[in-house]
């Protein structure tokens, strides 16, 4: 009888260890996913000043559009240490401002034909695609962690060791969900 109780205790402890390790793995995947988003958003904000310099020469009188992009970039940069909700809001504003910039650029045939501007448009589209992939990876990792934190019996281990649900990286405004349209 003692062996049965000992085997049961060892089984429960072993199962708790497996759950704990799964929670740690999922938490690390969330951190990795967030890091991936952060890297891609940094690439995008680093690309913008060079693109702006190219555009300024052609669109001198479109100051309002240029200023909106500069301000949105500044907000996105300052939100880099914020959580997913605040970061998503700032990045959504930046995406919207970039979309307006690309739309205004359509009115300038010389700018549209400028190879430097075309390279920036291509680079921006590539970064936007990579941001979307990073968001999907992050949100998938968040989903896995949140399921494990909330599901029984893993929630018992999660509560004991203070594992918490993570926030999804979501954009509130439907228009902000769209990447800036790049036309050639």
C-alpha positions in Angstrom: 0.0 0.0 0.0 2.8 2.4 0.8 4.3 1.8 -2.7 1.0 2.8 -4.3 0.8 6.0 -2.4 4.5 6.7 -3.1 4.0 6.0 -6.8 0.9 8.3 -6.8 2.8 11.1 -5.2 5.8 10.7 -7.6 3.3 10.7 -10.5 1.6 13.9 -9.4 4.9 15.6 -8.7 6.2 14.4 -12.1 3.1 15.7 -13.8 3.4 19.1 -12.1 7.0 19.3 -13.3 5.9 18.6 -16.8 3.2 21.3 -16.6 5.6 23.8 -15.1 8.2 23.2 -17.8 5.4 23.7 -20.4 4.4 27.0 -18.9 8.0 28.2 -18.9 8.4 27.1 -22.5 5.3 29.0 -23.5 6.3 32.1 -21.6 9.6 32.1 -23.4 7.9 31.7 -26.7 5.8 34.8 -25.9 8.9 36.7 -25.0 10.6 35.5 -28.2 7.5 36.5 -30.2 7.4 40.0 -28.7 11.1 40.4 -29.4 10.4 39.6 -33.1 7.7 42.2 -33.3 10.0 44.7 -31.6 12.8 44.1 -34.1 10.5 44.5 -37.1 8.9 47.7 -35.7 12.4 49.1 -35.1 13.3 48.3 -38.7 10.3 50.2 -39.9 10.9 53.2 -37.8 14.6 53.3 -38.9 13.5 53.2 -42.5 11.2 56.2 -42.3 13.7 59.0 -41.9 15.5 58.0 -45.1 12.2 57.7 -46.9 11.1 61.1 -45.6 14.3 62.8 -46.9 13.6 61.4 -50.3 10.0 62.6 -50.3 10.7 66.0 -48.9 12.3 67.2 -52.1 9.3 66.4 -54.1 6.5 67.2 -51.7 7.7 70.5 -50.1 4.2 71.8 -49.8 2.7 68.6 -48.3 4.0 69.6 -44.9 0.9 68.3 -43.1 1.3 64.8 -44.4 5.0 64.7 -43.7 4.5 66.1 -40.2 1.9 63.5 -39.4 4.4 60.7 -40.3 7.2 62.3 -38.2 4.8 62.6 -35.2 3.5 59.1 -35.6 7.1 57.8 -35.8 8.0 59.7 -32.7 5.0 58.2 -30.8 5.9 54.7 -32.0 9.5 55.1 -31.0 8.5 56.3 -27.5 6.0 53.5 -27.1 8.7 50.9 -27.7 8.9 50.0 -24.0 5.1 49.9 -23.6 2.9 46.8 -23.5 1.2 45.3 -26.5 -1.9 47.4 -26.3 -0.1 50.8 -26.2 2.4 49.7 -28.7 -0.3 48.5 -31.1 -2.1 51.9 -30.9 1.1 53.8 -31.7 2.1 51.5 -34.5 -1.5 51.7 -35.9 -1.2 55.5 -36.1 2.2 55.1 -37.8 0.7 52.7 -40.4 -2.1 55.1 -41.0 0.2 58.0 -41.5 2.5 56.0 -43.8 -0.6 55.0 -45.9 -1.5 58.7 -46.3 2.0 59.5 -47.3 2.0 56.8 -50.0 -1.4 58.0 -51.2 -0.1 61.6 -51.5 3.0 60.4 -53.3 0.8 59.0 -56.0 0.2 62.6 -57.2 3.9 63.1 -57.9 5.0 61.2 -61.0 8.6 62.2 -60.6 8.6 60.9 -57.1 6.9 57.6 -58.1 9.6 57.1 -60.7 12.5 57.9 -58.3 14.5 54.7 -57.7 15.4 55.6 -54.1 11.7 56.1 -53.3 10.8 52.9 -55.1 13.4 51.0 -53.0 12.0 52.5 -49.8 8.5 51.5 -50.8 9.7 47.9 -51.5 11.6 47.8 -48.2 8.6 49.2 -46.4 6.3 46.6 -47.9 8.7 43.8 -46.9 9.0 45.1 -43.3 5.1 45.4 -43.1 4.9 41.7 -44.3 7.5 40.7 -41.7 5.6 42.6 -39.0 2.5 40.8 -39.9 4.3 37.4 -39.6 5.8 38.4 -36.3 2.4 39.5 -34.9 0.9 36.1 -35.9 3.8 34.2 -34.2 3.5 36.3 -31.1 -0.3 36.0 -30.9 0.0 32.2 -31.4 2.5 32.0 -28.5 0.2 34.2 -26.3 -2.7 31.9 -27.2 -0.8 28.8 -26.2 0.4 30.3 -22.9 -3.1 31.7 -22.1 -4.7 28.3 -22.7 -2.3 26.6 -20.4 -2.6 29.2 -17.7 -6.4 28.9 -17.8 -6.9 25.2 -18.3 -7.3 22.6 -15.6 -5.0 21.1 -14.1 -2.2 23.3 -15.5 -4.0 26.4 -14.0 -3.2 25.0 -10.5 0.5 25.0 -11.3 0.3 28.3 -13.1 -1.4 30.0 -10.1 1.0 28.4 -7.6 4.0 29.8 -9.5 2.3 33.1 -10.5 2.2 32.6 -14.3 0.0 35.2 -15.9 -1.9 35.5 -19.1 -0.2 37.6 -21.8 -1.8 40.3 -23.9 -2.4 39.9 -27.6 -1.0 42.4 -30.0 -4.1 43.8 -31.6 -5.0 46.9 -33.5 -8.3 48.5 -32.4 -9.1 50.4 -35.6 -9.9 48.2 -38.7 -8.2 50.8 -41.0 -5.0 50.5 -38.9 -5.0 46.7 -39.5 -4.2 47.3 -43.2 -0.6 47.7 -44.2 0.2 50.8 -46.3 -0.6 50.1 -49.9 2.5 50.3 -52.1 1.8 50.8 -55.8 4.4 50.9 -58.5 
